[in-house]
Amino acid sequence: MEAFAKRITLLPPYLFKKLDDLKKEFKEGLIDFGEGNPDLPPSKNIIKAFKKALNKLENHRYPKYRGELELREAISEWYYQRFGVKLNPEKEIAVLIGSKEGVAHLIWGVCDKEDVYVTTDPIFPPYLNNPLLVGAKIFTLPLKEENNFLPDLDDLKKIRKIKLLTINFPNNPTTAFANLDFYKDLVSLAQKYGFFICNDNVYSEIYFEEPPPSILQVKGAKEFCCEFHSFSKSFNLCGWRLGFICGNKNLINAMMRIKENVDTGPFKAIQEAGIYALKYEYNFPEKLRRIYLKRQNLLLPALLEYGLEIKKPKATFYLWAKLPKREKSLKFALKLLREKKILVAPGTGFGKYGEGYIRVSLTVNEKLIKEAISRLK
Ligand SMILES: *Cc1c(COP(=O)(O)O)cnc(C)c1O
C-alpha cells in the first residue's frame, strides 16, 4: 500500500466487512434489513418519461454543470409548494449525481486542513470520512436518547471557530425528527458565531406525522445554510443518481468549483425524468409512506416482543432499536445473522454513540417481514 496516497490510510476500516463476508455465506434464505436501499419500484410514468427522453439526440450531449435550467426551475417550484421557500434557480440550486457526491464536494470546497468541522454521532459515514480526508479538525455532537436524538446546542456553543456544521434530519440512522424551532435555534447560533450549516433532508418525504420542515424556512437561513435533497428516497430512483443542493449561493459556488473538476452532471435524460417526477408525480411519496407505515406497524411490535426498545419513528424508513442488557451492536447483529439469517446494521457503523443499537431498514416486503417475525418467535 506504501505506493499510494497516505490519505486513504486515514479512512476508518470498513465496519460491515465481517457482516458482508457472512452475508455471502448465508445467501440462501437471508432477510436483509441491513441496507437503506429502497426495494419498491419507481413510478411507471417516470420510467416512460425517461424512455421518451432517451430518444432525443440532444439529451446525449454533455449536460450543464449545475444541471439543466428547466430542472432547476421545477425544483424551485416544488420547493416553494412544499416548504414555502423561494429559491433562485440560477444561483440557489445545483443538480447533483445523487446527494452523496454533493456531500463530498461541498466539504472539499468549504473546509481547509485544520478548519473546524462539526457533525453528529451517529452520522451517515460520508459526513465523517470526507472531512477526515481533508484533514479538518472534527468535532462530533452526540445524539442521545434523553434528548430525542437531537444534538445538545450547549455542546455546540463550547466549540470555537466552527467553519461548517453538517446535520441530517430526519435522521439516518436514529430516525430523529427536527422541528422548525430547533432549526431556528441553530440558525441563530450560526448568525452569532458566523459558521455555515448544511442539513441533509433526503428523507423529507418519508414521514408519518407532520411533514419535516426545511432549515431554509428559518428567516435569514439562506445567508448561512444549504440543504441536500434526493430523488433516491422520495421517488425510489436511487440507482439513477439524481439529487440537488439548494440554499446559500456562496456555499453552492464553493462546491461547484470542486465538482466542475470531477464530473459533468447527471445524464440529461435522467434530468428530464426528474422534471416529470416533480411536476406530475409529486404525490408518489404518499404511496411510499403508506407502505412503509404498514411495514413499521407489522415489524415494530414484534421487535418489542423480542426485547428491543424502539420509539415509533416520525419519519424515515428505519427503526432505531436499543438492545437489551447493553448488548454490543456488532455482536448482536452477528448473532442475529448466524442464528436467524436476519441481517441488520450495527449502530456502531454510524459512530460510537451507535453502540448498543441496531438499525433496521424497512426496505423489505411484508411477506419477508412476516417470515422474519416467525423466525424471531
Ligand atoms: C441515502 C442517503 C443519502 C444518499 O442519497 P443519494 O442522493 O442517493 O446519494 C444521503 N444522505 C443520507 C442521510 C442518506 O441516508
The ligand as an SDF file (V2000), in Angstrom:
LIG
                    3D

 15 15  0  0  0  0  0  0  0  0999 V2000
  -29.4650    7.5130    1.4020 C   0  0  0  0  0  0  0  0  0  0  0  0
  -28.8160    8.7340    1.9400 C   0  0  0  0  0  0  0  0  0  0  0  0
  -28.1690    9.6250    1.0880 C   0  0  0  0  0  0  0  0  0  0  0  0
  -27.8460    9.2510   -0.3280 C   0  0  0  0  0  0  0  0  0  0  0  0
  -28.5760    9.9100   -1.2240 O   0  0  0  0  0  0  0  0  0  0  0  0
  -28.2300    9.8480   -2.7760 P   0  0  0  0  0  0  0  0  0  0  0  0
  -28.9670   11.0120   -3.2950 O   0  0  0  0  0  0  0  0  0  0  0  0
  -28.7340    8.5450   -3.2860 O   0  0  0  0  0  0  0  0  0  0  0  0
  -26.7540    9.9770   -2.9430 O   0  0  0  0  0  0  0  0  0  0  0  0
  -27.7170   10.8310    1.5880 C   0  0  0  0  0  0  0  0  0  0  0  0
  -27.8460   11.1170    2.8980 N   0  0  0  0  0  0  0  0  0  0  0  0
  -28.4140   10.2590    3.7560 C   0  0  0  0  0  0  0  0  0  0  0  0
  -28.5060   10.6160    5.1820 C   0  0  0  0  0  0  0  0  0  0  0  0
  -28.9000    9.0350    3.3070 C   0  0  0  0  0  0  0  0  0  0  0  0
  -29.4250    8.1620    4.1690 O   0  0  0  0  0  0  0  0  0  0  0  0
  1  2  1  0
  2  3  1  0
  2 14  2  0
  3  4  1  0
  3 10  2  0
  4  5  1  0
  5  6  1  0
  6  7  2  0
  6  8  1  0
  6  9  1  0
 10 11  1  0
 11 12  2  0
 12 13  1  0
 12 14  1  0
 14 15  1  0
M  END
$$$$
